[in-house]
Amino acid sequence: MQKTVSAAAPHVPLLEHAAPLSRQWPVWFCDIWGIVHDGVRADEASCDALVHHRRNGGVVVLVSNSPRPRPALLKQLDGLRVPREAYDDVITSGDVTRAIIARHAGRNVFHLGPERDSHLREGLPVHFGGPDEAEVVMCSGLFDDRTEQPEQYRPMLEQLAARRLPFVCANPDLVVKHGEHILPCAGALAAIYEELGGEVIMAGKPFAPIYEEALRKAGAAAGRTVTKREILAIGDGIGTDMKGAANFGIAAVFVAGGISEGALDEHGVDELAARIRKEARGLNLVGIMRRLQW
């Protein structure tokens, strides 16, 4: 009997520069935290690459799992000195979250998250209160991600899950790198809630709604219909950026920085590419970079 031999996965190159990518993929969906900034300062090389891409005729939509709605995120980017010339538009999981919560008009919503995310609540047609009277949970993170850990929330999450409350996660990331620190995100609480049998509604990457909105924004910026074969996703998260690109059917470049800093030195290009492809099945991974630079 003749053996069937599967074709080897294409070799993934280690890329030094993004300029060649600009020519092949005119629309970039770029992650923010870990690529454009680290929560403390802007990454000058990454911002410069995005500016050059736009000057080259390209479009940049920043796609973030930040629970901040667009106006608050723009203010943050300005504060971190990310140049407005680096992007055409932004879409956040906070924007998607607000759209989801708005569908529950008139209901009681418990906001699980830090007070700095209070802008998520502004102007929504729901009643925000405590967990006891809640009919829906909106989660943007831990109350204090610098001193607390997700497991400390298990008793609360058990009670909420027992009441079968829908849990809207405003940030599917498990962790984020803030300066030199790794901090837990809302996605870590959502993982526990799901483990407990609760219903989780993810607002950001790797799920389709945020990409569909990014595609709409890219078309508006370009002034024409944008096709998926024109889009390149850029990010440092395997389970978010890479898996999201695979699910949406667009090409991707993995940046081994941010939350994945050190992964390239630990595994090498081929092993790292294999790990990415294993988690993000079907991904068109066109390259790996140490950092985004022109």
Residue pairs with C-beta under 8 A, 6 or more apart in sequence:
9 273
9 274
9 277
11 270
12 269
12 270
12 273
12 285
12 286
12 287
12 288
13 269
13 287
13 288
14 264
14 269
14 287
14 288
14 289
14 290
15 21
15 253
15 287
15 288
15 289
16 289
16 293
17 293
17 294
18 49
18 52
18 53
18 253
18 289
18 292
18 293
18 294
19 52
19 56
19 294
21 28
21 232
21 253
21 286
21 287
22 52
22 53
22 56
22 58
23 56
24 232
25 230
25 231
25 232
25 251
26 57
26 58
26 59
26 222
26 230
27 58
27 59
27 60
27 61
27 218
27 222
27 226
27 230
27 231
27 232
28 50
28 53
28 58
28 59
28 60
28 61
28 231
28 232
28 233
28 234
29 61
29 63
29 211
29 214
29 218
29 231
29 232
29 233
29 234
29 245
29 250
30 36
30 50
30 60
30 61
30 62
30 63
30 87
30 233
30 234
30 235
30 292
31 62
31 63
31 64
31 205
31 233
31 234
31 235
31 236
31 237
31 240
31 241
31 255
31 258
32 62
32 63
32 64
32 66
32 73
32 77
32 90
33 39
33 64
33 65
33 66
33 176
33 177
33 258
34 176
34 177
34 235
34 236
34 237
34 255
34 257
34 258
34 259
34 260
35 43
35 46
35 234
35 235
35 236
35 255
35 257
35 258
35 292
36 42
36 43
36 46
36 47
36 50
36 62
36 77
36 82
36 86
37 43
37 77
37 80
37 82
38 177
38 178
38 179
38 258
39 176
39 177
39 178
39 179
40 80
40 178
40 179
41 80
41 81
42 80
42 81
42 82
43 291
43 292
45 291
45 292
45 293
45 294
46 291
46 292
46 293
47 82
47 83
47 86
48 293
48 294
49 292
49 293
49 294
50 60
50 86
50 87
50 292
51 83
51 85
51 86
52 294
53 60
53 294
54 60
54 85
54 86
54 87
54 88
59 88
59 218
59 221
59 222
59 226
60 86
60 87
60 88
61 87
61 88
61 89
61 90
61 91
61 214
61 217
61 218
61 221
62 87
62 89
62 90
62 91
63 90
63 91
63 205
63 210
63 211
63 214
63 233
64 73
64 90
64 91
64 92
64 93
64 204
65 92
65 93
65 171
65 172
65 173
65 185
65 187
65 204
65 205
65 240
66 73
66 76
66 92
66 93
66 94
66 171
67 92
67 93
67 94
67 97
67 113
67 117
67 120
67 140
67 141
67 170
67 171
67 186
68 76
68 92
68 94
68 117
68 119
68 120
69 92
69 94
69 95
69 98
69 119
69 120
70 90
70 91
70 92
70 94
70 95
71 119
72 94
72 119
73 90
73 92
73 94
74 90
77 90
78 84
88 217
88 218
88 221
89 217
89 218
89 220
89 221
91 210
91 213
91 214
91 217
92 204
92 210
93 170
93 171
93 172
93 203
93 204
93 205
93 210
94 117
94 119
94 120
94 140
94 170
94 171
94 203
95 213
96 203
96 204
96 209
96 210
96 213
97 120
97 138
97 140
97 168
97 169
97 170
97 203
98 120
98 124
100 168
100 201
100 203
101 109
101 124
101 126
101 136
101 138
101 168
102 124
102 125
102 126
104 126
104 135
104 136
105 125
105 126
106 125
106 126
106 127
107 126
107 127
107 135
107 136
108 126
108 127
108 128
108 129
108 133
108 134
108 135
108 136
109 124
109 126
109 127
109 128
109 129
109 134
109 135
109 136
109 137
109 138
110 128
110 129
110 130
110 131
110 134
110 136
110 137
110 138
110 160
110 165
111 117
111 120
111 121
111 128
111 138
111 139
111 140
112 131
112 137
112 138
112 139
112 140
112 141
112 143
112 153
112 156
112 189
113 120
113 138
113 139
113 140
113 141
113 142
113 143
113 170
113 186
114 140
114 141
114 142
114 143
114 144
114 145
117 140
117 141
117 170
120 138
120 140
120 170
121 128
121 138
126 136
131 137
131 156
131 159
131 160
134 160
134 165
135 165
136 165
136 166
136 168
137 160
137 165
137 166
137 167
137 168
138 168
138 170
139 167
139 168
139 169
139 170
139 186
139 189
139 190
140 170
140 171
140 186
141 170
141 171
141 184
141 185
141 186
141 189
142 148
142 149
142 150
142 153
142 184
142 186
142 189
145 183
145 184
145 185
146 181
146 183
148 184
149 184
150 184
150 188
150 189
150 191
150 192
151 192
153 189
153 192
154 192
157 189
157 192
157 193
157 196
157 198
158 196
160 167
160 193
160 198
161 167
161 193
161 196
161 197
161 198
164 198
164 199
165 198
165 199
166 199
166 201
167 190
167 193
167 198
167 199
167 200
167 201
168 201
168 203
169 186
169 187
169 189
169 190
169 200
169 201
169 202
169 203
169 204
170 186
170 203
170 204
171 185
171 186
171 187
171 203
171 204
172 185
172 186
172 187
172 190
172 202
172 203
172 204
172 205
172 206
172 207
172 240
173 185
173 186
173 187
173 204
173 237
173 240
174 184
174 185
174 187
174 188
174 191
174 239
175 182
175 183
175 184
175 185
175 188
175 259
176 182
176 183
176 185
176 259
177 183
177 258
177 259
177 261
182 259
190 200
190 202
193 200
194 200
203 209
203 210
204 210
204 240
205 211
205 235
205 237
205 240
205 241
205 243
205 244
206 239
206 240
206 241
206 242
206 243
206 244
206 245
206 246
206 247
206 280
207 244
207 247
208 247
208 248
210 244
211 244
211 247
211 248
211 250
215 226
215 228
215 231
218 226
218 231
219 225
219 226
228 248
228 249
228 250
229 250
231 250
231 251
232 250
232 251
232 252
232 253
232 286
233 241
233 242
233 244
233 245
233 248
233 250
233 251
233 252
233 253
234 241
234 252
234 253
234 255
234 292
235 241
235 242
235 245
235 252
235 254
235 255
236 254
236 255
236 256
236 257
236 258
236 259
236 260
236 261
237 258
237 259
237 260
238 254
238 260
238 275
238 276
238 279
238 280
239 279
239 280
241 252
241 254
242 252
242 254
242 276
242 279
242 280
242 283
242 285
243 279
243 280
243 283
245 251
245 252
245 280
245 283
245 284
246 252
246 280
246 281
246 282
246 283
246 284
250 284
251 284
251 285
251 286
252 280
252 283
252 284
252 285
252 286
253 285
253 286
253 287
253 288
253 289
253 292
254 260
254 272
254 273
254 276
254 285
254 287
254 288
254 289
255 288
255 289
255 290
255 291
255 292
256 262
256 263
256 264
256 272
256 288
256 289
256 290
257 290
257 291
263 272
264 272
264 288
264 290
267 275
269 288
272 288
273 285
273 288
276 283
276 285
277 283
277 285
